Amino acid sequence: MSDRAALFAFGAGWRLIRRMPERLAYLICSVVAQVAWLRQGTGVRQLEDNFSRVFPQASPFALKSLSRKGMHSYLRYWCDVFRMADWSSERILATCRAEGDEPVRQAVSEGRGVVMALAHQGNWDHAGAWAVRELAKVTTVAEHLTPEELFRKFVAFRERLGLEVFPLATGVEIFGILSRRLHEGGLVPLLVDRDLGANGVPVRFFGEQARMAAGPAALAAATGAALFPVTIYYERLPPGVTARWGVVVRFHPEVVPAPGRPRSQQVEVMTQQCADALAAGIRAHPQDWHMLQRVFLDDLVPETPAGTPDSGRAS
C-alpha cells in the first residue's frame, strides 16, 4: 500500500468506523475480514503458513478454518483501534480481564519497574490502556511509519489512551529513556515476536529458528526490573456488558536472569524463555496471533528447486 493510500485508509477508518453505530462498525469489519480471507492474498497465505508452524500436524482444512478466524480477530482489533479513543475508562476496565497479575502488582507496589514481552496477539493497545489505569504508568515505543502524518495519528491515539510513546530508534538514547522509566517504577511493554534485524536474538519458536527482539531481556538484565512474558487474547463477554468482546491479559511467570553468566548470555537465555512462554500462549489462542508477515528464518531464504538459496525473493 502506498503512503497516500495508507493515510487515506486509516484516516477513513478513524473518521467513519469511529462514528458508526457499534454493531454496524463491527459488522462491516467482519465482512472485510471475510472478503480478505476469501481472496487468499499474500497476508492470509502467510498467516496460514505461520499457523502451520504452530500446528504442524493440522490438515489444510483446519489451517484454512484457523486463518478465517484469525482474519476476523485481526479486523476486530482494527475496529477496536478506530473506536477506542472514545471509550470511557469504565469500558476499558470492564472489557479487560487479567490472569496471573498478582506478581506484577507486587512488583509495582515495591516500586520495581516491570518489562512486558508481548506478541502481536489480541489487542495490545487495550491491554496498555488497562495497565495505565490498573497498574502504573506505561511507556512504550512505536515503529516509525510513513507517511509522517500517519505515524503522528497512531502516536496521538495511544497517548489519548494514556500511554507514553517514543519512536522506535536504535542506539543508547531510547534504551536510556526506558531504563529511567523502569527505575521510576513504570511499565514498559514491548512487542518481540518479529525482529529480523541484526540485533535480534536467535531463538527456537515452535521448534523452528526465528529472531526475537532483545530489548525486554536487555532492559531487565540491566536495570533489575521484573520481566514478564504476556499473551493477550479475545473472549466473548456475557450478556449485559457494554461490548460483545473483551480481552484477557495473561501474565506468564517472571523470567529471572541466570546468576553468574555474562550479560549477553543472560539476554539470550531470557529471550528464549520469553519465546517459550509466548509460544504456549499463542498455541492456546492461535486465532488471535495477528502475524501476517514472515517470522521464521526458513521463510526468508527459501530454497530453489535446484537447492540453491533464492536470494532475489523479497523479505
Phi and psi restraints in degrees (value plus and minus 20) as a CYANA .aco file:
   2 SER   PHI     -89.0   -49.0
   2 SER   PSI     142.9   182.9
   3 ASP   PHI     -78.0   -38.0
   3 ASP   PSI     -63.9   -23.9
   4 ARG   PHI     -85.6   -45.6
   4 ARG   PSI     -61.1   -21.1
   5 ALA   PHI     -85.6   -45.6
   5 ALA   PSI     -61.2   -21.2
   6 ALA   PHI     -82.8   -42.8
   6 ALA   PSI     -64.3   -24.3
   7 LEU   PHI     -82.1   -42.1
   7 LEU   PSI     -61.7   -21.7
   8 PHE   PHI     -85.0   -45.0
   8 PHE   PSI     -65.6   -25.6
   9 ALA   PHI     -83.1   -43.1
   9 ALA   PSI     -68.6   -28.6
  10 PHE   PHI     -91.1   -51.1
  10 PHE   PSI     -55.7   -15.7
  11 GLY   PHI     -82.6   -42.6
  11 GLY   PSI     -60.8   -20.8
  12 ALA   PHI     -84.3   -44.3
  12 ALA   PSI     -58.8   -18.8
  13 GLY   PHI     -80.9   -40.9
  13 GLY   PSI     -66.6   -26.6
  14 TRP   PHI     -88.4   -48.4
  14 TRP   PSI     -50.5   -10.5
  15 ARG   PHI    -101.1   -61.1
  15 ARG   PSI     -65.0   -25.0
  16 LEU   PHI    -112.5   -72.5
  16 LEU   PSI     -74.8   -34.8
  17 ILE   PHI     -80.8   -40.8
  17 ILE   PSI     -55.8   -15.8
  18 ARG   PHI     -83.7   -43.7
  18 ARG   PSI     -53.1   -13.1
  19 ARG   PHI    -117.0   -77.0
  19 ARG   PSI     -27.2    12.8
  20 MET   PHI     -93.4   -53.4
  20 MET   PSI     137.6   177.6
  21 PRO   PHI     -76.5   -36.5
  21 PRO   PSI     124.1   164.1
  22 GLU   PHI     -77.9   -37.9
  22 GLU   PSI     -67.3   -27.3
  23 ARG   PHI     -81.0   -41.0
  23 ARG   PSI     -61.4   -21.4
  24 LEU   PHI     -85.4   -45.4
  24 LEU   PSI     -61.5   -21.5
  25 ALA   PHI     -81.2   -41.2
  25 ALA   PSI     -67.2   -27.2
  26 TYR   PHI     -91.9   -51.9
  26 TYR   PSI     -50.4   -10.4
  27 LEU   PHI     -84.5   -44.5
  27 LEU   PSI     -64.2   -24.2
  28 ILE   PHI     -81.8   -41.8
  28 ILE   PSI     -64.5   -24.5
  29 CYS   PHI     -84.9   -44.9
  29 CYS   PSI     -53.7   -13.7
  30 SER   PHI     -86.1   -46.1
  30 SER   PSI     -59.9   -19.9
  31 VAL   PHI     -84.4   -44.4
  31 VAL   PSI     -63.3   -23.3
  32 VAL   PHI     -79.8   -39.8
  32 VAL   PSI     -61.6   -21.6
  33 ALA   PHI     -82.1   -42.1
  33 ALA   PSI     -63.2   -23.2
  34 GLN   PHI     -85.4   -45.4
  34 GLN   PSI     -62.0   -22.0
  35 VAL   PHI     -84.6   -44.6
  35 VAL   PSI     -63.9   -23.9
  36 ALA   PHI     -81.5   -41.5
  36 ALA   PSI     -60.2   -20.2
  37 TRP   PHI     -86.1   -46.1
  37 TRP   PSI     -62.5   -22.5
  38 LEU   PHI     -84.5   -44.5
  38 LEU   PSI     -53.6   -13.6
  39 ARG   PHI     -90.7   -50.7
  39 ARG   PSI     -42.4    -2.4
  40 GLN   PHI      33.4    73.4
  40 GLN   PSI      31.7    71.7
  41 GLY   PHI     -93.0   -53.0
  41 GLY   PSI    -195.9  -155.9
  42 THR   PHI     -78.7   -38.7
  42 THR   PSI     -63.8   -23.8
  43 GLY   PHI     -84.0   -44.0
  43 GLY   PSI     -61.5   -21.5
  44 VAL   PHI     -86.3   -46.3
  44 VAL   PSI     -62.3   -22.3
  45 ARG   PHI     -84.2   -44.2
  45 ARG   PSI     -58.0   -18.0
  46 GLN   PHI     -88.1   -48.1
  46 GLN   PSI     -57.3   -17.3
  47 LEU   PHI     -79.5   -39.5
  47 LEU   PSI     -65.7   -25.7
  48 GLU   PHI     -83.1   -43.1
  48 GLU   PSI     -59.0   -19.0
  49 ASP   PHI     -84.6   -44.6
  49 ASP   PSI     -60.8   -20.8
  50 ASN   PHI     -84.6   -44.6
  50 ASN   PSI     -60.4   -20.4
  51 PHE   PHI     -83.3   -43.3
  51 PHE   PSI     -51.3   -11.3
  52 SER   PHI     -85.8   -45.8
  52 SER   PSI     -43.1    -3.1
  53 ARG   PHI     -98.8   -58.8
  53 ARG   PSI     -53.7   -13.7
  54 VAL   PHI     -88.4   -48.4
  54 VAL   PSI     -60.7   -20.7
  55 PHE   PHI    -148.3  -108.3
  55 PHE   PSI      59.2    99.2
  56 PRO   PHI     -84.0   -44.0
  56 PRO   PSI     -38.6     1.4
  57 GLN   PHI    -114.6   -74.6
  57 GLN   PSI     -19.4    20.6
  58 ALA   PHI     -89.6   -49.6
  58 ALA   PSI     126.2   166.2
  59 SER   PHI     -96.9   -56.9
  59 SER   PSI     139.7   179.7
  60 PRO   PHI     -75.1   -35.1
  60 PRO   PSI     -58.3   -18.3
  61 PHE   PHI     -83.5   -43.5
  61 PHE   PSI     -63.1   -23.1
  62 ALA   PHI     -84.1   -44.1
  62 ALA   PSI     -58.6   -18.6
  63 LEU   PHI     -87.2   -47.2
  63 LEU   PSI     -58.9   -18.9
  64 LYS   PHI     -82.4   -42.4
  64 LYS   PSI     -64.4   -24.4
  65 SER   PHI     -82.4   -42.4
  65 SER   PSI     -60.8   -20.8
  66 LEU   PHI     -88.1   -48.1
  66 LEU   PSI     -59.0   -19.0
  67 SER   PHI     -87.7   -47.7
  67 SER   PSI     -51.9   -11.9
  68 ARG   PHI     -84.3   -44.3
  68 ARG   PSI     -66.5   -26.5
  69 LYS   PHI     -82.2   -42.2
  69 LYS   PSI     -57.9   -17.9
  70 GLY   PHI     -83.4   -43.4
  70 GLY   PSI     -60.3   -20.3
  71 MET   PHI     -87.5   -47.5
  71 MET   PSI     -56.9   -16.9
  72 HIS   PHI     -86.3   -46.3
  72 HIS   PSI     -57.8   -17.8
  73 SER   PHI     -85.9   -45.9
  73 SER   PSI     -61.5   -21.5
  74 TYR   PHI     -82.2   -42.2
  74 TYR   PSI     -64.6   -24.6
  75 LEU   PHI     -92.8   -52.8
  75 LEU   PSI     -47.0    -7.0
  76 ARG   PHI     -83.7   -43.7
  76 ARG   PSI     -60.2   -20.2
  77 TYR   PHI     -78.8   -38.8
  77 TYR   PSI     -66.2   -26.2
  78 TRP   PHI     -87.2   -47.2
  78 TRP   PSI     -55.5   -15.5
  79 CYS   PHI     -84.1   -44.1
  79 CYS   PSI     -60.7   -20.7
  80 ASP   PHI     -77.3   -37.3
  80 ASP   PSI     -67.5   -27.5
  81 VAL   PHI     -78.6   -38.6
  81 VAL   PSI     -64.0   -24.0
  82 PHE   PHI     -88.0   -48.0
  82 PHE   PSI     -39.8     0.2
  83 ARG   PHI    -132.6   -92.6
  83 ARG   PSI     -35.3     4.7
  84 MET   PHI     -84.6   -44.6
  84 MET   PSI     -48.7    -8.7
  85 ALA   PHI     -80.8   -40.8
  85 ALA   PSI     -42.0    -2.0
  86 ASP   PHI    -117.3   -77.3
  86 ASP   PSI     -20.3    19.7
  87 TRP   PHI     -93.4   -53.4
  87 TRP   PSI     122.2   162.2
  88 SER   PHI     -98.0   -58.0
  88 SER   PSI     142.6   182.6
  89 SER   PHI     -80.2   -40.2
  89 SER   PSI     -54.3   -14.3
  90 GLU   PHI     -82.1   -42.1
  90 GLU   PSI     -62.5   -22.5
  91 ARG   PHI     -88.7   -48.7
  91 ARG   PSI     -62.0   -22.0
  92 ILE   PHI     -77.2   -37.2
  92 ILE   PSI     -64.0   -24.0
  93 LEU   PHI     -94.1   -54.1
  93 LEU   PSI     -58.0   -18.0
  94 ALA   PHI     -90.5   -50.5
  94 ALA   PSI     -41.7    -1.7
  95 THR   PHI    -129.2   -89.2
  95 THR   PSI      -1.2    38.8
  96 CYS   PHI    -153.9  -113.9
  96 CYS   PSI     110.8   150.8
  97 ARG   PHI    -146.2  -106.2
  97 ARG   PSI     117.9   157.9
  98 ALA   PHI    -127.2   -87.2
  98 ALA   PSI     126.1   166.1
  99 GLU   PHI    -146.1  -106.1
  99 GLU   PSI     115.1   155.1
 100 GLY   PHI      50.2    90.2
 100 GLY   PSI       6.9    46.9
 101 ASP   PHI    -108.8   -68.8
 101 ASP   PSI     -22.3    17.7
 102 GLU   PHI     -80.4   -40.4
 102 GLU   PSI     -66.7   -26.7
 103 PRO   PHI     -82.6   -42.6
 103 PRO   PSI     -51.7   -11.7
 104 VAL   PHI     -88.4   -48.4
 104 VAL   PSI     -65.1   -25.1
 105 ARG   PHI     -81.9   -41.9
 105 ARG   PSI     -56.4   -16.4
 106 GLN   PHI     -84.6   -44.6
 106 GLN   PSI     -63.6   -23.6
 107 ALA   PHI     -82.7   -42.7
 107 ALA   PSI     -62.3   -22.3
 108 VAL   PHI     -83.9   -43.9
 108 VAL   PSI     -61.4   -21.4
 109 SER   PHI     -85.2   -45.2
 109 SER   PSI     -45.0    -5.0
 110 GLU   PHI    -108.1   -68.1
 110 GLU   PSI     -18.1    21.9
 111 GLY   PHI      57.2    97.2
 111 GLY   PSI      -2.1    37.9
 112 ARG   PHI    -113.6   -73.6
 112 ARG   PSI     112.3   152.3
 113 GLY   PHI     -86.3   -46.3
 113 GLY   PSI     136.5   176.5
 114 VAL   PHI    -151.4  -111.4
 114 VAL   PSI     106.4   146.4
 115 VAL   PHI    -121.1   -81.1
 115 VAL   PSI     115.6   155.6
 116 MET   PHI    -138.2   -98.2
 116 MET   PSI     106.1   146.1
 117 ALA   PHI    -118.0   -78.0
 117 ALA   PSI      96.0   136.0
 118 LEU   PHI    -133.9   -93.9
 118 LEU   PSI     136.2   176.2
 119 ALA   PHI    -123.6   -83.6
 119 ALA   PSI     145.2   185.2
 120 HIS   PHI     -94.8   -54.8
 120 HIS   PSI      56.7    96.7
 121 GLN   PHI    -158.5  -118.5
 121 GLN   PSI     118.4   158.4
 122 GLY   PHI      42.2    82.2
 122 GLY   PSI    -155.8  -115.8
 123 ASN   PHI    -146.5  -106.5
 123 ASN   PSI      74.0   114.0
 124 TRP   PHI     -91.2   -51.2
 124 TRP   PSI     -44.5    -4.5
 125 ASP   PHI     -87.5   -47.5
 125 ASP   PSI     -61.6   -21.6
 126 HIS   PHI     -82.4   -42.4
 126 HIS   PSI     -63.8   -23.8
 127 ALA   PHI     -81.2   -41.2
 127 ALA   PSI     -60.2   -20.2
 128 GLY   PHI     -85.0   -45.0
 128 GLY   PSI     -61.8   -21.8
 129 ALA   PHI     -83.3   -43.3
 129 ALA   PSI     -58.5   -18.5
 130 TRP   PHI     -83.9   -43.9
 130 TRP   PSI     -65.0   -25.0
 131 ALA   PHI     -83.1   -43.1
 131 ALA   PSI     -58.0   -18.0
 132 VAL   PHI     -78.2   -38.2
 132 VAL   PSI     -59.2   -19.2
 133 ARG   PHI    -105.3   -65.3
 133 ARG   PSI     -44.7    -4.7
 134 GLU   PHI    -126.6   -86.6
 134 GLU   PSI     -45.9    -5.9
 135 LEU   PHI    -139.5   -99.5
 135 LEU   PSI     -91.2   -51.2
 136 ALA   PHI    -187.7  -147.7
 136 ALA   PSI     158.4   198.4
 137 LYS   PHI     -80.2   -40.2
 137 LYS   PSI     117.2   157.2
 138 VAL   PHI    -133.3   -93.3
 138 VAL   PSI     108.0   148.0
 139 THR   PHI    -145.1  -105.1
 139 THR   PSI     111.8   151.8
 140 THR   PHI    -163.8  -123.8
 140 THR   PSI    -198.9  -158.9
 141 VAL   PHI    -141.0  -101.0
 141 VAL   PSI     137.3   177.3
 142 ALA   PHI    -152.1  -112.1
 142 ALA   PSI     115.8   155.8
 143 GLU   PHI     -82.0   -42.0
 143 GLU   PSI     115.8   155.8
 144 HIS   PHI     -96.6   -56.6
 144 HIS   PSI      88.6   128.6
 145 LEU   PHI    -108.7   -68.7
 145 LEU   PSI     139.5   179.5
 146 THR   PHI    -139.3   -99.3
 146 THR   PSI     124.5   164.5
 147 PRO   PHI     -93.4   -53.4
 147 PRO   PSI     147.4   187.4
 148 GLU   PHI     -78.3   -38.3
 148 GLU   PSI     -56.9   -16.9
 149 GLU   PHI     -82.4   -42.4
 149 GLU   PSI     -57.7   -17.7
 150 LEU   PHI     -86.3   -46.3
 150 LEU   PSI     -62.6   -22.6
 151 PHE   PHI     -79.5   -39.5
 151 PHE   PSI     -63.5   -23.5
 152 ARG   PHI     -83.0   -43.0
 152 ARG   PSI     -54.5   -14.5
 153 LYS   PHI     -84.4   -44.4
 153 LYS   PSI     -63.0   -23.0
 154 PHE   PHI     -86.9   -46.9
 154 PHE   PSI     -61.1   -21.1
 155 VAL   PHI     -82.4   -42.4
 155 VAL   PSI     -64.8   -24.8
 156 ALA   PHI     -82.4   -42.4
 156 ALA   PSI     -59.6   -19.6
 157 PHE   PHI     -79.8   -39.8
 157 PHE   PSI     -68.2   -28.2
 158 ARG   PHI     -91.2   -51.2
 158 ARG   PSI     -53.8   -13.8
 159 GLU   PHI     -86.8   -46.8
 159 GLU   PSI     -53.7   -13.7
 160 ARG   PHI     -85.6   -45.6
 160 ARG   PSI     -47.6    -7.6
 161 LEU   PHI     -95.8   -55.8
 161 LEU   PSI     -32.4     7.6
 162 GLY   PHI      88.3   128.3
 162 GLY   PSI     -15.8    24.2
 163 LEU   PHI    -108.7   -68.7
 163 LEU   PSI     127.3   167.3
 164 GLU   PHI    -115.8   -75.8
 164 GLU   PSI     104.9   144.9
 165 VAL   PHI    -144.9  -104.9
 165 VAL   PSI     112.3   152.3
 166 PHE   PHI    -140.3  -100.3
 166 PHE   PSI     127.1   167.1
 167 PRO   PHI     -83.1   -43.1
 167 PRO   PSI     119.3   159.3
 168 LEU   PHI     -86.0   -46.0
 168 LEU   PSI     108.7   148.7
 169 ALA   PHI    -166.5  -126.5
 169 ALA   PSI     136.7   176.7
 170 THR   PHI    -111.0   -71.0
 170 THR   PSI     145.3   185.3
 171 GLY   PHI      80.0   120.0
 171 GLY   PSI    -191.7  -151.7
 172 VAL   PHI     -99.0   -59.0
 172 VAL   PSI     -48.0    -8.0
 173 GLU   PHI     -80.0   -40.0
 173 GLU   PSI     -72.7   -32.7
 174 ILE   PHI     -88.6   -48.6
 174 ILE   PSI     -54.8   -14.8
 175 PHE   PHI     -81.9   -41.9
 175 PHE   PSI     -59.6   -19.6
 176 GLY   PHI     -87.0   -47.0
 176 GLY   PSI     -61.2   -21.2
 177 ILE   PHI     -81.9   -41.9
 177 ILE   PSI     -67.6   -27.6
 178 LEU   PHI     -86.2   -46.2
 178 LEU   PSI     -55.7   -15.7
 179 SER   PHI     -82.7   -42.7
 179 SER   PSI     -61.8   -21.8
 180 ARG   PHI     -83.1   -43.1
 180 ARG   PSI     -61.3   -21.3
 181 ARG   PHI     -83.2   -43.2
 181 ARG   PSI     -57.4   -17.4
 182 LEU   PHI     -88.7   -48.7
 182 LEU   PSI     -61.4   -21.4
 183 HIS   PHI     -83.0   -43.0
 183 HIS   PSI     -45.2    -5.2
 184 GLU   PHI    -103.5   -63.5
 184 GLU   PSI     -19.9    20.1
 185 GLY   PHI      68.8   108.8
 185 GLY   PSI      -1.3    38.7
 186 GLY   PHI    -107.1   -67.1
 186 GLY   PSI     159.1   199.1
 187 LEU   PHI    -129.0   -89.0
 187 LEU   PSI     119.3   159.3
 188 VAL   PHI    -149.9  -109.9
 188 VAL   PSI      76.4   116.4
 189 PRO   PHI    -108.8   -68.8
 189 PRO   PSI     115.8   155.8
 190 LEU   PHI    -157.5  -117.5
 190 LEU   PSI     115.2   155.2
 191 LEU   PHI     -97.8   -57.8
 191 LEU   PSI     112.8   152.8
 192 VAL   PHI    -148.1  -108.1
 192 VAL   PSI     -29.2    10.8
 193 ASP   PHI    -101.4   -61.4
 193 ASP   PSI     -15.8    24.2
 194 ARG   PHI    -168.9  -128.9
 194 ARG   PSI      82.7   122.7
 195 ASP   PHI    -158.1  -118.1
 195 ASP   PSI      82.0   122.0
 196 LEU   PHI    -118.9   -78.9
 196 LEU   PSI     -13.2    26.8
 197 GLY   PHI    -101.5   -61.5
 197 GLY   PSI     158.1   198.1
 198 ALA   PHI     -87.0   -47.0
 198 ALA   PSI     -41.6    -1.6
 199 ASN   PHI    -111.3   -71.3
 199 ASN   PSI     -22.1    17.9
 200 GLY   PHI     -87.6   -47.6
 200 GLY   PSI     126.1   166.1
 201 VAL   PHI    -111.2   -71.2
 201 VAL   PSI     106.1   146.1
 202 PRO   PHI     -84.2   -44.2
 202 PRO   PSI     112.2   152.2
 203 VAL   PHI    -158.8  -118.8
 203 VAL   PSI     143.1   183.1
 204 ARG   PHI    -114.5   -74.5
 204 ARG   PSI     102.3   142.3
 205 PHE   PHI    -150.2  -110.2
 205 PHE   PSI      94.1   134.1
 206 PHE   PHI      34.2    74.2
 206 PHE   PSI      16.6    56.6
 207 GLY   PHI      60.8   100.8
 207 GLY   PSI     -15.9    24.1
 208 GLU   PHI    -145.1  -105.1
 208 GLU   PSI     144.4   184.4
 209 GLN   PHI     -98.0   -58.0
 209 GLN   PSI     113.3   153.3
 210 ALA   PHI    -168.7  -128.7
 210 ALA   PSI     155.8   195.8
 211 ARG   PHI    -143.7  -103.7
 211 ARG   PSI     119.6   159.6
 212 MET   PHI    -144.9  -104.9
 212 MET   PSI     133.8   173.8
 213 ALA   PHI     -84.1   -44.1
 213 ALA   PSI     116.9   156.9
 214 ALA   PHI    -103.9   -63.9
 214 ALA   PSI     -32.7     7.3
 215 GLY   PHI     -72.4   -32.4
 215 GLY   PSI     -72.3   -32.3
 216 PRO   PHI     -78.3   -38.3
 216 PRO   PSI     -67.7   -27.7
 217 ALA   PHI     -86.2   -46.2
 217 ALA   PSI     -60.4   -20.4
 218 ALA   PHI     -84.0   -44.0
 218 ALA   PSI     -61.4   -21.4
 219 LEU   PHI     -84.0   -44.0
 219 LEU   PSI     -65.0   -25.0
 220 ALA   PHI     -84.5   -44.5
 220 ALA   PSI     -62.6   -22.6
 221 ALA   PHI     -86.7   -46.7
 221 ALA   PSI     -54.7   -14.7
 222 ALA   PHI    -100.4   -60.4
 222 ALA   PSI     -51.9   -11.9
 223 THR   PHI    -127.4   -87.4
 223 THR   PSI     -34.3     5.7
 224 GLY   PHI      60.8   100.8
 224 GLY   PSI     -11.8    28.2
 225 ALA   PHI     -88.2   -48.2
 225 ALA   PSI     135.9   175.9
 226 ALA   PHI     -96.7   -56.7
 226 ALA   PSI     121.0   161.0
 227 LEU   PHI    -137.1   -97.1
 227 LEU   PSI     101.9   141.9
 228 PHE   PHI    -145.8  -105.8
 228 PHE   PSI     100.9   140.9
 229 PRO   PHI     -87.3   -47.3
 229 PRO   PSI     121.7   161.7
 230 VAL   PHI    -153.8  -113.8
 230 VAL   PSI     108.7   148.7
 231 THR   PHI    -136.3   -96.3
 231 THR   PSI     128.3   168.3
 232 ILE   PHI    -152.1  -112.1
 232 ILE   PSI     113.6   153.6
 233 TYR   PHI    -164.8  -124.8
 233 TYR   PSI     140.1   180.1
 234 TYR   PHI    -104.0   -64.0
 234 TYR   PSI     130.6   170.6
 235 GLU   PHI    -160.7  -120.7
 235 GLU   PSI     125.6   165.6
 236 ARG   PHI     -91.2   -51.2
 236 ARG   PSI     116.0   156.0
 237 LEU   PHI    -115.4   -75.4
 237 LEU   PSI     132.6   172.6
 238 PRO   PHI     -90.6   -50.6
 238 PRO   PSI     141.0   181.0
 239 PRO   PHI     -78.4   -38.4
 239 PRO   PSI     127.6   167.6
 240 GLY   PHI      79.9   119.9
 240 GLY   PSI     -37.3     2.7
 241 VAL   PHI    -103.3   -63.3
 241 VAL   PSI     135.5   175.5
 242 THR   PHI     -90.1   -50.1
 242 THR   PSI     -28.3    11.7
 243 ALA   PHI    -161.6  -121.6
 243 ALA   PSI     140.4   180.4
 244 ARG   PHI    -100.4   -60.4
 244 ARG   PSI     -50.0   -10.0
 245 TRP   PHI    -145.4  -105.4
 245 TRP   PSI     123.9   163.9
 246 GLY   PHI    -151.0  -111.0
 246 GLY   PSI     159.7   199.7
 247 VAL   PHI    -139.2   -99.2
 247 VAL   PSI     130.7   170.7
 248 VAL   PHI    -133.7   -93.7
 248 VAL   PSI     107.5   147.5
 249 VAL   PHI    -124.9   -84.9
 249 VAL   PSI      90.6   130.6
 250 ARG   PHI    -123.9   -83.9
 250 ARG   PSI      97.0   137.0
 251 PHE   PHI    -110.8   -70.8
 251 PHE   PSI      99.6   139.6
 252 HIS   PHI    -101.8   -61.8
 252 HIS   PSI     146.7   186.7
 253 PRO   PHI     -77.2   -37.2
 253 PRO   PSI     129.2   169.2
 254 GLU   PHI     -79.8   -39.8
 254 GLU   PSI     119.8   159.8
 255 VAL   PHI    -115.7   -75.7
 255 VAL   PSI     100.3   140.3
 256 VAL   PHI    -129.4   -89.4
 256 VAL   PSI     116.8   156.8
 257 PRO   PHI     -80.9   -40.9
 257 PRO   PSI     120.0   160.0
 258 ALA   PHI     -95.2   -55.2
 258 ALA   PSI     104.1   144.1
 259 PRO   PHI     -88.2   -48.2
 259 PRO   PSI     128.9   168.9
 260 GLY   PHI      59.9    99.9
 260 GLY   PSI     -13.4    26.6
 261 ARG   PHI    -127.2   -87.2
 261 ARG   PSI     131.6   171.6
 262 PRO   PHI     -79.5   -39.5
 262 PRO   PSI     134.2   174.2
 263 ARG   PHI     -76.5   -36.5
 263 ARG   PSI     -61.4   -21.4
 264 SER   PHI     -82.8   -42.8
 264 SER   PSI     -59.2   -19.2
 265 GLN   PHI     -89.2   -49.2
 265 GLN   PSI     -57.9   -17.9
 266 GLN   PHI     -78.9   -38.9
 266 GLN   PSI     -64.5   -24.5
 267 VAL   PHI     -82.7   -42.7
 267 VAL   PSI     -61.8   -21.8
 268 GLU   PHI     -82.7   -42.7
 268 GLU   PSI     -67.5   -27.5
 269 VAL   PHI     -86.0   -46.0
 269 VAL   PSI     -63.2   -23.2
 270 MET   PHI     -86.4   -46.4
 270 MET   PSI     -58.1   -18.1
 271 THR   PHI     -85.9   -45.9
 271 THR   PSI     -58.8   -18.8
 272 GLN   PHI     -84.2   -44.2
 272 GLN   PSI     -59.4   -19.4
 273 GLN   PHI     -83.5   -43.5
 273 GLN   PSI     -58.8   -18.8
 274 CYS   PHI     -83.0   -43.0
 274 CYS   PSI     -62.6   -22.6
 275 ALA   PHI     -79.8   -39.8
 275 ALA   PSI     -61.6   -21.6
 276 ASP   PHI     -83.9   -43.9
 276 ASP   PSI     -63.3   -23.3
 277 ALA   PHI     -86.8   -46.8
 277 ALA   PSI     -62.9   -22.9
 278 LEU   PHI     -85.1   -45.1
 278 LEU   PSI     -58.0   -18.0
 279 ALA   PHI     -81.6   -41.6
 279 ALA   PSI     -61.7   -21.7
 280 ALA   PHI     -83.5   -43.5
 280 ALA   PSI     -62.2   -22.2
 281 GLY   PHI     -87.8   -47.8
 281 GLY   PSI     -58.2   -18.2
 282 ILE   PHI     -88.2   -48.2
 282 ILE   PSI     -61.5   -21.5
 283 ARG   PHI     -82.5   -42.5
 283 ARG   PSI     -52.4   -12.4
 284 ALA   PHI     -92.3   -52.3
 284 ALA   PSI     -50.0   -10.0
 285 HIS   PHI    -159.5  -119.5
 285 HIS   PSI      45.5    85.5
 286 PRO   PHI     -86.0   -46.0
 286 PRO   PSI     -51.2   -11.2
 287 GLN   PHI     -84.2   -44.2
 287 GLN   PSI     -37.1     2.9
 288 ASP   PHI    -117.7   -77.7
 288 ASP   PSI     -12.0    28.0
 289 TRP   PHI    -108.3   -68.3
 289 TRP   PSI      83.2   123.2
 290 HIS   PHI    -109.3   -69.3
 290 HIS   PSI      43.7    83.7
 291 MET   PHI    -132.4   -92.4
 291 MET   PSI      72.1   112.1
 292 LEU   PHI    -118.8   -78.8
 292 LEU   PSI      -5.7    34.3
 293 GLN   PHI    -140.2  -100.2
 293 GLN   PSI     149.2   189.2
 294 ARG   PHI     -91.6   -51.6
 294 ARG   PSI     118.1   158.1
 295 VAL   PHI    -142.8  -102.8
 295 VAL   PSI     -61.5   -21.5
 296 PHE   PHI    -108.3   -68.3
 296 PHE   PSI     119.7   159.7
 297 LEU   PHI     -82.5   -42.5
 297 LEU   PSI     -49.6    -9.6
 298 ASP   PHI     -84.3   -44.3
 298 ASP   PSI     -42.7    -2.7
 299 ASP   PHI     -99.0   -59.0
 299 ASP   PSI     -37.1     2.9
 300 LEU   PHI    -108.2   -68.2
 300 LEU   PSI     -47.6    -7.6
 301 VAL   PHI    -149.1  -109.1
 301 VAL   PSI      54.2    94.2
 302 PRO   PHI     -89.0   -49.0
 302 PRO   PSI     137.2   177.2
 303 GLU   PHI    -109.4   -69.4
 303 GLU   PSI     120.7   160.7
 304 THR   PHI     -99.9   -59.9
 304 THR   PSI     147.7   187.7
 305 PRO   PHI     -75.9   -35.9
 305 PRO   PSI     -48.8    -8.8
 306 ALA   PHI    -102.3   -62.3
 306 ALA   PSI     -23.2    16.8
 307 GLY   PHI      68.5   108.5
 307 GLY   PSI      -9.7    30.3
 308 THR   PHI    -118.6   -78.6
 308 THR   PSI     112.0   152.0
 309 PRO   PHI     -74.5   -34.5
 309 PRO   PSI     113.2   153.2
 310 ASP   PHI    -112.3   -72.3
 310 ASP   PSI      68.9   108.9
 311 SER   PHI     -95.3   -55.3
 311 SER   PSI     -26.2    13.8
 312 GLY   PHI    -106.9   -66.9
 312 GLY   PSI     -29.1    10.9
 313 ARG   PHI     -94.7   -54.7
 313 ARG   PSI     113.8   153.8
 314 ALA   PHI     -90.7   -50.7
 314 ALA   PSI     128.8   168.8
